[in-house]
Amino acid sequence: MAVGGDGAGGGDDLRNGVAGRPKLARAPVFSAMAAVAVVLTVFSRGYGYHRDELYFRMLDPAWGYVDQPPLTPLLVRAFGGLVADETWAIRIPATVITTVSVVVVVLITRELGGGRGAQTLCAWAYAFASTPLLMGHVLLTSTIDLLVWPAVTLMVMRALLRAQPRWWLGAGVVVGLSMYNKLLVALLLVALGVGLVLVGPRRVLWSKWVLGAAAIAIVIGAPNLAYQATHDWPQLSMGAALSENNADEVRVLMWPFLLLLLGPPLVLVWVAGLVALWRRRAWRPVRSLAVAFPVLLLLTFLAGSQFYYPFGLLVVLFAAGCVPVTEFVSRSSGRWRAVLAGAIAVNAAVSAVIALPLIPLPVVGDTPVPGINQLARDQIGWPTYVRQIAAVYDALPAAEAGRSVILTSNYGEAGAVARYGPAFGLPQVYSGHNQLYFVARPPDDAEVAIVVGDQIETARDYFASCEVAATLDNQVGVDNEEQGRPIAVCRTRSSTWDTIWPAFQHYD
C-alpha cells in the first residue's frame, strides 16, 4: 500500500479539484475492499452470536417493533433461515455492507478532488479502522448505518459541488429506505440542515429538489412511519428509555471516544478534514459539513443515547482530510510517507485485535479486549450459560418440569435459550424485555419459573418462594452482563400470569 505520491488533487484550483474529479483508483480501492471482505468472512464465526443477533432471530417479520424498524431482524431471519442458522451466515450482510461502505467513503474523497494517493489512504485506513471492523463483524442496526450516512452525505455533496440538484432525489431514496433500519437518520438530516442554515447555501433548502427529496423519503418510509404513528411512536419511548439509562455515561464518554471511533492515529486526518472543509475555497459549497459535525455532537450530547452516533459524519471529515494530508505528504520527504503508512498499519493491527476474535476464547478474559470492546463481551458465553440453565431444569422433579417455563431478564438470555435450548430439551423461554414482552407471555398452567438474571427480585413479589439454584459463569473470566447473575427456581404464583406479566416489562 502506497499513500501520497501522484495525483493528490483537491487544492483551491477548481480545475484540479472539484470540477476535474480524478478517476477512481480502482486497484488500491478494490484491493482494500477485497481485503476487508476476506478478513470479516474468515473471522465471522468469532466468539459466538452477539446478544442483538440472538434477539433478532426470535422476531417474526413485521412492519416494526417497539425498539426498532424491521430491516435488520428481517436480514437475520432471512440469512439464518435460508443459508444457515450460524453466525457466519447471518453476518454475510454485515460483510457486504462494510465492504461497499469503503468505496462510498472513497467517493467522498474523490468528490473533493482526491487522487490516487488520497483514495488509497482513505480506502485502506478506513477499511481497517476500529468502528468499521467492530460494526462489520456483527449484524446490528448500526452496521447498516456504516453505509447509509456516508451515502446520503455523498449525494448531498454531489448536489452542491456539481450543481446537479437531481442528487437530492437520490439522497431522499436512501433516507426513505434507511427508515426501515433506524429513524436515527433524522439526526443527520437535522445536522446537515442546520449547517446549511448557518453557512449556506441556504437557497437549496426550499428548492423543489430538496422538497422532492423529502417527499420521496416520506413516501418510501410511509409504512414504517404509519407503524410508528399507530403504535404511539414506540421509538420515541425507546429513545427516552435509552437516554434515561445511558445519558450520564454517554455525555462523558462521547468525547474521548471521538479519538477512538477510527483510531487515535487517524485523528489528525479527520481534524485536517474539518479545517479544510471550513477554509478551502473550492469546497465552499459544502462548508456546511464543517458546521454539521459540531451540531451532531450537540445532538448526541442532548440525546444521551449512544456515544457512537457522531461516527457517520466523522468518517466524512476523515474522507475529506485524506486530501490535504496526502498533499502534505507528497510535498514532504519520503520519511513522512513512511510515518503515514506506519500509522495506518499500527492502527489497523490494534483495531483488528480489539474488534475481531483474534485472541483465543479461553484466554481472552485475561486481556484488556473485553473491557474495551463491549461487542466482544456480548458474544461470549451463551452456550455455556444455556448449559447451566439446563442443569437447573434437569434437577427439577418431573412433576414440576412439565409445568415450568424459563423467564429471562433480557433478550440476549432469551435469544440464547431459544437458540441452544432445544438441544437440551428446555421448555419455552419468555422475557419482558422490549419487543419480547409482546411476543408471548407464560401460559396459565406454568406454575414454576426458572428465572434468569436480575429479575429474580421482581419474581419474588409474585411467587411464594424463589431459591437461587446456580450462578451464570462463562468460565473464561469475561465480565459481561450475564456473568455472576443468578438462576433461581420460583414456585407457587400469587396470581395469574395475565396479572403479573406487566411487572416484568422493561425497555432498555
Summary of the structure (lengths in Angstrom):
residues: 508
radius of gyration: 24.8
end to end distance: 43.5
largest distance: 82.7
contacts: 1842
relative contact order: 0.12
helix: 63%
strand: 6%
